[in-house]
């Protein structure tokens, strides 16, 4: 294993901490930016990074998706 990847992991963690504490960026956005940067610097092609992002988010939100849709519908229906 190359020494480059552990250093890249540490730099990504530092980026997340600095962007949330100093720049007041939302932690989720900081994690997304750091993960995209990590993927690009580790040699993954950009379409592969986008595909992984959408596949994993769909898998993790698959169970809560019907619940989220129901909540949206409830919010859109006006009170009577």
Secondary structure by P-SEA (a helix, b strand, c coil): ccaaaaaaaaaaaaaaaaaaccccccaaaaaaaaaaaaaaaacccaaaaaaaaaaaaaaaaccaaaaaaaaaaaaacccc
